[in-house]
Amino acid sequence: MRENNLYRDYSLQELLDELDIIERFEHPGKKHHLGEATKKQIELYRLLEMEPSA
């Protein structure tokens, strides 16, 4: 967070809350899938040098 100045715009809790709203859908006997991530969420993952979960 520090390298990309995310502390300037987010507290740690705010950042986690922003990423927490990505929904995960599960159906018995089938592979899970994630709801669509917003552009803001994708950019946050990029800044954190992470790939969104699959």
Jmol script that loads the backbone (N, CA, C; Angstrom):
load data "model"
ATOM      1  N   MET A   1       0.817  -1.185   0.000  1.00  0.00           N
ATOM      2  CA  MET A   1       0.000   0.000   0.000  1.00  0.00           C
ATOM      3  C   MET A   1       0.867   1.258   0.000  1.00  0.00           C
ATOM      4  N   ARG A   2       1.945   1.195   0.704  1.00  0.00           N
ATOM      5  CA  ARG A   2       2.799   2.370   0.835  1.00  0.00           C
ATOM      6  C   ARG A   2       3.457   2.736  -0.493  1.00  0.00           C
ATOM      7  N   GLU A   3       3.907   1.730  -1.265  1.00  0.00           N
ATOM      8  CA  GLU A   3       4.612   2.000  -2.513  1.00  0.00           C
ATOM      9  C   GLU A   3       3.740   2.726  -3.530  1.00  0.00           C
ATOM     10  N   ASN A   4       2.443   2.498  -3.478  1.00  0.00           N
ATOM     11  CA  ASN A   4       1.533   3.122  -4.440  1.00  0.00           C
ATOM     12  C   ASN A   4       0.678   4.221  -3.815  1.00  0.00           C
ATOM     13  N   ASN A   5       1.069   4.693  -2.631  1.00  0.00           N
ATOM     14  CA  ASN A   5       0.384   5.784  -1.934  1.00  0.00           C
ATOM     15  C   ASN A   5      -1.099   5.503  -1.678  1.00  0.00           C
ATOM     16  N   LEU A   6      -1.453   4.251  -1.471  1.00  0.00           N
ATOM     17  CA  LEU A   6      -2.844   3.929  -1.201  1.00  0.00           C
ATOM     18  C   LEU A   6      -3.287   4.425   0.175  1.00  0.00           C
ATOM     19  N   TYR A   7      -2.337   4.593   1.116  1.00  0.00           N
ATOM     20  CA  TYR A   7      -2.682   5.117   2.437  1.00  0.00           C
ATOM     21  C   TYR A   7      -3.215   6.542   2.346  1.00  0.00           C
ATOM     22  N   ARG A   8      -2.847   7.240   1.291  1.00  0.00           N
ATOM     23  CA  ARG A   8      -3.329   8.613   1.093  1.00  0.00           C
ATOM     24  C   ARG A   8      -4.845   8.629   0.870  1.00  0.00           C
ATOM     25  N   ASP A   9      -5.358   7.600   0.169  1.00  0.00           N
ATOM     26  CA  ASP A   9      -6.775   7.569  -0.199  1.00  0.00           C
ATOM     27  C   ASP A   9      -7.611   6.571   0.603  1.00  0.00           C
ATOM     28  N   TYR A  10      -6.971   5.566   1.225  1.00  0.00           N
ATOM     29  CA  TYR A  10      -7.707   4.502   1.906  1.00  0.00           C
ATOM     30  C   TYR A  10      -7.062   4.157   3.236  1.00  0.00           C
ATOM     31  N   SER A  11      -7.891   3.846   4.209  1.00  0.00           N
ATOM     32  CA  SER A  11      -7.377   3.162   5.389  1.00  0.00           C
ATOM     33  C   SER A  11      -7.329   1.678   5.000  1.00  0.00           C
ATOM     34  N   LEU A  12      -6.659   0.870   5.772  1.00  0.00           N
ATOM     35  CA  LEU A  12      -6.601  -0.558   5.462  1.00  0.00           C
ATOM     36  C   LEU A  12      -8.008  -1.148   5.449  1.00  0.00           C
ATOM     37  N   GLN A  13      -8.844  -0.754   6.411  1.00  0.00           N
ATOM     38  CA  GLN A  13     -10.210  -1.271   6.469  1.00  0.00           C
ATOM     39  C   GLN A  13     -11.021  -0.847   5.241  1.00  0.00           C
ATOM     40  N   GLU A  14     -10.869   0.391   4.785  1.00  0.00           N
ATOM     41  CA  GLU A  14     -11.589   0.852   3.594  1.00  0.00           C
ATOM     42  C   GLU A  14     -11.169   0.072   2.355  1.00  0.00           C
ATOM     43  N   LEU A  15      -9.884  -0.208   2.245  1.00  0.00           N
ATOM     44  CA  LEU A  15      -9.389  -0.986   1.108  1.00  0.00           C
ATOM     45  C   LEU A  15      -9.959  -2.402   1.137  1.00  0.00           C
ATOM     46  N   LEU A  16      -9.939  -3.032   2.302  1.00  0.00           N
ATOM     47  CA  LEU A  16     -10.494  -4.381   2.420  1.00  0.00           C
ATOM     48  C   LEU A  16     -11.994  -4.384   2.140  1.00  0.00           C
ATOM     49  N   ASP A  17     -12.698  -3.357   2.607  1.00  0.00           N
ATOM     50  CA  ASP A  17     -14.139  -3.255   2.335  1.00  0.00           C
ATOM     51  C   ASP A  17     -14.407  -3.116   0.847  1.00  0.00           C
ATOM     52  N   GLU A  18     -13.591  -2.355   0.145  1.00  0.00           N
ATOM     53  CA  GLU A  18     -13.775  -2.166  -1.298  1.00  0.00           C
ATOM     54  C   GLU A  18     -13.595  -3.487  -2.044  1.00  0.00           C
ATOM     55  N   LEU A  19     -12.629  -4.285  -1.629  1.00  0.00           N
ATOM     56  CA  LEU A  19     -12.373  -5.553  -2.310  1.00  0.00           C
ATOM     57  C   LEU A  19     -13.315  -6.654  -1.841  1.00  0.00           C
ATOM     58  N   ASP A  20     -13.927  -6.492  -0.677  1.00  0.00           N
ATOM     59  CA  ASP A  20     -14.802  -7.507  -0.105  1.00  0.00           C
ATOM     60  C   ASP A  20     -16.146  -7.614  -0.817  1.00  0.00           C
ATOM     61  N   ILE A  21     -16.531  -6.622  -1.587  1.00  0.00           N
ATOM     62  CA  ILE A  21     -17.857  -6.637  -2.204  1.00  0.00           C
ATOM     63  C   ILE A  21     -17.912  -7.433  -3.507  1.00  0.00           C
ATOM     64  N   ILE A  22     -16.819  -8.092  -3.880  1.00  0.00           N
ATOM     65  CA  ILE A  22     -16.844  -8.976  -5.046  1.00  0.00           C
ATOM     66  C   ILE A  22     -17.553 -10.258  -4.602  1.00  0.00           C
ATOM     67  N   GLU A  23     -18.618 -10.608  -5.289  1.00  0.00           N
ATOM     68  CA  GLU A  23     -19.428 -11.756  -4.888  1.00  0.00           C
ATOM     69  C   GLU A  23     -18.877 -13.064  -5.451  1.00  0.00           C
ATOM     70  N   ARG A  24     -19.045 -14.136  -4.692  1.00  0.00           N
ATOM     71  CA  ARG A  24     -18.664 -15.480  -5.122  1.00  0.00           C
ATOM     72  C   ARG A  24     -19.942 -16.313  -5.156  1.00  0.00           C
ATOM     73  N   PHE A  25     -20.221 -16.892  -6.303  1.00  0.00           N
ATOM     74  CA  PHE A  25     -21.428 -17.685  -6.483  1.00  0.00           C
ATOM     75  C   PHE A  25     -21.059 -19.166  -6.523  1.00  0.00           C
ATOM     76  N   GLU A  26     -21.774 -19.972  -5.758  1.00  0.00           N
ATOM     77  CA  GLU A  26     -21.529 -21.409  -5.719  1.00  0.00           C
ATOM     78  C   GLU A  26     -22.825 -22.153  -5.995  1.00  0.00           C
ATOM     79  N   HIS A  27     -22.724 -23.203  -6.789  1.00  0.00           N
ATOM     80  CA  HIS A  27     -23.856 -24.077  -7.077  1.00  0.00           C
ATOM     81  C   HIS A  27     -23.392 -25.508  -6.835  1.00  0.00           C
ATOM     82  N   PRO A  28     -24.172 -26.308  -6.110  1.00  0.00           N
ATOM     83  CA  PRO A  28     -23.776 -27.685  -5.811  1.00  0.00           C
ATOM     84  C   PRO A  28     -23.399 -28.460  -7.079  1.00  0.00           C
ATOM     85  N   GLY A  29     -22.251 -29.099  -7.026  1.00  0.00           N
ATOM     86  CA  GLY A  29     -21.787 -29.923  -8.135  1.00  0.00           C
ATOM     87  C   GLY A  29     -21.166 -29.152  -9.288  1.00  0.00           C
ATOM     88  N   LYS A  30     -21.054 -27.840  -9.171  1.00  0.00           N
ATOM     89  CA  LYS A  30     -20.473 -27.025 -10.240  1.00  0.00           C
ATOM     90  C   LYS A  30     -19.358 -26.164  -9.683  1.00  0.00           C
ATOM     91  N   LYS A  31     -18.493 -25.707 -10.575  1.00  0.00           N
ATOM     92  CA  LYS A  31     -17.392 -24.834 -10.184  1.00  0.00           C
ATOM     93  C   LYS A  31     -17.941 -23.460  -9.796  1.00  0.00           C
ATOM     94  N   HIS A  32     -17.343 -22.836  -8.779  1.00  0.00           N
ATOM     95  CA  HIS A  32     -17.780 -21.504  -8.360  1.00  0.00           C
ATOM     96  C   HIS A  32     -17.379 -20.459  -9.402  1.00  0.00           C
ATOM     97  N   HIS A  33     -18.013 -19.320  -9.365  1.00  0.00           N
ATOM     98  CA  HIS A  33     -17.579 -18.203 -10.189  1.00  0.00           C
ATOM     99  C   HIS A  33     -17.782 -16.910  -9.408  1.00  0.00           C
ATOM    100  N   LEU A  34     -16.999 -15.904  -9.782  1.00  0.00           N
ATOM    101  CA  LEU A  34     -17.031 -14.625  -9.090  1.00  0.00           C
ATOM    102  C   LEU A  34     -17.876 -13.632  -9.860  1.00  0.00           C
ATOM    103  N   GLY A  35     -18.515 -12.736  -9.117  1.00  0.00           N
ATOM    104  CA  GLY A  35     -19.238 -11.643  -9.746  1.00  0.00           C
ATOM    105  C   GLY A  35     -18.252 -10.712 -10.432  1.00  0.00           C
ATOM    106  N   GLU A  36     -18.759  -9.848 -11.241  1.00  0.00           N
ATOM    107  CA  GLU A  36     -17.905  -8.941 -12.000  1.00  0.00           C
ATOM    108  C   GLU A  36     -17.235  -7.932 -11.072  1.00  0.00           C
ATOM    109  N   ALA A  37     -15.938  -7.738 -11.256  1.00  0.00           N
ATOM    110  CA  ALA A  37     -15.190  -6.748 -10.489  1.00  0.00           C
ATOM    111  C   ALA A  37     -15.312  -5.398 -11.189  1.00  0.00           C
ATOM    112  N   THR A  38     -15.370  -4.336 -10.404  1.00  0.00           N
ATOM    113  CA  THR A  38     -15.445  -2.997 -10.969  1.00  0.00           C
ATOM    114  C   THR A  38     -14.068  -2.570 -11.468  1.00  0.00           C
ATOM    115  N   LYS A  39     -14.040  -1.537 -12.268  1.00  0.00           N
ATOM    116  CA  LYS A  39     -12.752  -0.997 -12.750  1.00  0.00           C
ATOM    117  C   LYS A  39     -11.892  -0.555 -11.570  1.00  0.00           C
ATOM    118  N   LYS A  40     -12.530   0.019 -10.564  1.00  0.00           N
ATOM    119  CA  LYS A  40     -11.810   0.471  -9.373  1.00  0.00           C
ATOM    120  C   LYS A  40     -11.167  -0.714  -8.649  1.00  0.00           C
ATOM    121  N   GLN A  41     -11.905  -1.817  -8.513  1.00  0.00           N
ATOM    122  CA  GLN A  41     -11.369  -3.002  -7.850  1.00  0.00           C
ATOM    123  C   GLN A  41     -10.214  -3.596  -8.643  1.00  0.00           C
ATOM    124  N   ILE A  42     -10.359  -3.672  -9.953  1.00  0.00           N
ATOM    125  CA  ILE A  42      -9.285  -4.204 -10.802  1.00  0.00           C
ATOM    126  C   ILE A  42      -8.032  -3.355 -10.659  1.00  0.00           C
ATOM    127  N   GLU A  43      -8.194  -2.030 -10.630  1.00  0.00           N
ATOM    128  CA  GLU A  43      -7.046  -1.138 -10.465  1.00  0.00           C
ATOM    129  C   GLU A  43      -6.395  -1.329  -9.095  1.00  0.00           C
ATOM    130  N   LEU A  44      -7.203  -1.518  -8.047  1.00  0.00           N
ATOM    131  CA  LEU A  44      -6.633  -1.761  -6.719  1.00  0.00           C
ATOM    132  C   LEU A  44      -5.822  -3.057  -6.694  1.00  0.00           C
ATOM    133  N   TYR A  45      -6.347  -4.103  -7.303  1.00  0.00           N
ATOM    134  CA  TYR A  45      -5.570  -5.354  -7.393  1.00  0.00           C
ATOM    135  C   TYR A  45      -4.260  -5.119  -8.134  1.00  0.00           C
ATOM    136  N   ARG A  46      -4.332  -4.367  -9.210  1.00  0.00           N
ATOM    137  CA  ARG A  46      -3.115  -4.084  -9.996  1.00  0.00           C
ATOM    138  C   ARG A  46      -2.100  -3.329  -9.152  1.00  0.00           C
ATOM    139  N   LEU A  47      -2.561  -2.327  -8.402  1.00  0.00           N
ATOM    140  CA  LEU A  47      -1.658  -1.557  -7.548  1.00  0.00           C
ATOM    141  C   LEU A  47      -1.065  -2.408  -6.437  1.00  0.00           C
ATOM    142  N   LEU A  48      -1.802  -3.394  -5.975  1.00  0.00           N
ATOM    143  CA  LEU A  48      -1.304  -4.307  -4.941  1.00  0.00           C
ATOM    144  C   LEU A  48      -0.475  -5.448  -5.519  1.00  0.00           C
ATOM    145  N   GLU A  49      -0.292  -5.424  -6.850  1.00  0.00           N
ATOM    146  CA  GLU A  49       0.469  -6.457  -7.569  1.00  0.00           C
ATOM    147  C   GLU A  49      -0.107  -7.829  -7.312  1.00  0.00           C
ATOM    148  N   MET A  50      -1.446  -7.934  -7.418  1.00  0.00           N
ATOM    149  CA  MET A  50      -2.164  -9.189  -7.220  1.00  0.00           C
ATOM    150  C   MET A  50      -3.077  -9.455  -8.406  1.00  0.00           C
ATOM    151  N   GLU A  51      -3.373 -10.716  -8.617  1.00  0.00           N
ATOM    152  CA  GLU A  51      -4.366 -11.117  -9.603  1.00  0.00           C
ATOM    153  C   GLU A  51      -5.677 -11.328  -8.873  1.00  0.00           C
ATOM    154  N   PRO A  52      -6.785 -10.813  -9.415  1.00  0.00           N
ATOM    155  CA  PRO A  52      -8.073 -11.115  -8.772  1.00  0.00           C
ATOM    156  C   PRO A  52      -8.276 -12.616  -8.675  1.00  0.00           C
ATOM    157  N   SER A  53      -8.868 -13.075  -7.588  1.00  0.00           N
ATOM    158  CA  SER A  53      -9.103 -14.503  -7.368  1.00  0.00           C
ATOM    159  C   SER A  53     -10.029 -15.060  -8.413  1.00  0.00           C
ATOM    160  N   ALA A  54      -9.863 -16.336  -8.702  1.00  0.00           N
ATOM    161  CA  ALA A  54     -10.747 -17.012  -9.656  1.00  0.00           C
ATOM    162  C   ALA A  54     -11.519 -18.095  -8.950  1.00  0.00           C
TER     163      ALA A  54
END
end "model"
wireframe off; spacefill off
backbone 0.3
color backbone group
